Amino acid sequence: MSVDPGNSPVRRLADWDAAALRDLAAEYGTPLYVLDLDRVRENYRRLAAAFPDAEIAYAAKANALGDVLETLLDEGAGIECAAAGEVGRALAAGAGGDRVQYTPVNPPAADLDWIVEAWADHPGLTVTAGSADTVDRLAARGYDGRLCLRVNPGVGAGHHEKVRTGADAKFGVPAERAVATLEAAADRGFDIVGIHAHVGSGVSADDLDAHREFLARMGDLAGRATAAVGPLEFVDVGGGFGVPYREDEAPLDLAAVGAATREALGEVDARLTIEPGRYLVADAGVLLTRVNTVKEASGTTVVGVDAGMTTLLRPAMYDAYHPIRNLAADADGRAERAQTVAGPICESSDVFCEDRDLPASERGDVLALGNAGAYGYEMASRYNSRPRPASAVVDGGEARLSRRRETVADVTRVEREADADPADPYGEVPR
Ligand SMILES: *Cc1c(COP(=O)(O)O)cnc(C)c1O
């Protein structure tokens, strides 16, 4: 399924091969996530070219499929993990500890227990603590390994309130307390390796002023931290590189962001780390869904599809826009009509678009939702006892199933096994 021979800065939904996607829907059923690993590689290489001196740690929470982690590890990426389960998946995908960074938010006790156990086997792993309290909890478990401090720089960026984390007190040590927290950790014998901040998702070329302000604060803090605790190995400025969800949006000017980053950080004697999530995977993925019902309602046509908010949550959660394309061979010749595409979940927010002009849908058509490679499957749930969908990958132009479709038996297995409550949710540390 070769769609985009060049490494263009954006792959639009229109660029995908409709016949090839229809074939995948027929072979593996719907709803189906399709992720093109060749495109993931292109995205990685383009970003690496714009940040030639930076280490790239892929934010696994965007898409933690083993095939994605392995692909990016092969390209040279590290893995940024938001939770112990993601660390387990990164290690299982073959990441050495030295390529794993664990950046938890309010980590549960079981997570820290497991991470400290994993650290014994993988001493190169880096823990990024977001509060002095987390540092205490690590020390109490005997951890004195590589420590990075997540700071809250007090400036935010982002396309929606729920993803603006920099200005949100939940994340990171307040900037004015960062140096004292680092000094205290150094005194207790931690190996201080870096500082970190992530100001939310949605860095865009129009918004570079806020990004520059954030970077300048990080550069300044890096200088003060170095004076207090000695040289840092890295300064991690997080992810949030935006992708154009709308067809008429321009792609991020990476060269401009790369140049602004180097300039705004100033003279910092430490490696730069960036943590892209969506940028690497969003436009590499589509969600395929089949039309089951078409209903004329007052003022709109409601098109009922077999994917819903349990499959792709972003529209219901963030009012996110995803392009939608009818993949029928004759779709281009059909009249356009205002349509509301809705899922099978009993919630009024279970709607992918309202009154959007699309070629008239017919029962049996396959629709593709674009930019579904990031925060799609990862946010899927089993609400309404709806099993999660299958995932296919395209690799070297060849498609294969990467994760099977769940069944209701998968959903109810945990009831049948109620007596077998596992004490350790994360299991053996992958070696
Ligand atoms: C979510 C997250 C990222 C990635 O954000 P994107 O918008 O997907 O690039 C990077 N770092 C941290 C700490 C995150 O929580």
The ligand as a Gaussian input file, in Angstrom:
#p B3LYP/6-31G(d) Opt

LIG

0 1
 C        1.752000      13.371000      26.391000
 C        3.159000      13.737000      26.657000
 C        4.047000      13.932000      25.596000
 C        3.632000      13.865000      24.145000
 O        2.694000      14.823000      23.773000
 P        2.324000      14.942000      22.212000
 O        1.358000      16.062000      22.139000
 O        1.715000      13.660000      21.803000
 O        3.596000      15.221000      21.484000
 C        5.371000      14.193000      25.904000
 N        5.788000      14.273000      27.188000
 C        4.959000      14.099000      28.241000
 C        5.487000      14.182000      29.610000
 C        3.623000      13.830000      28.003000
 O        2.798000      13.661000      29.039000

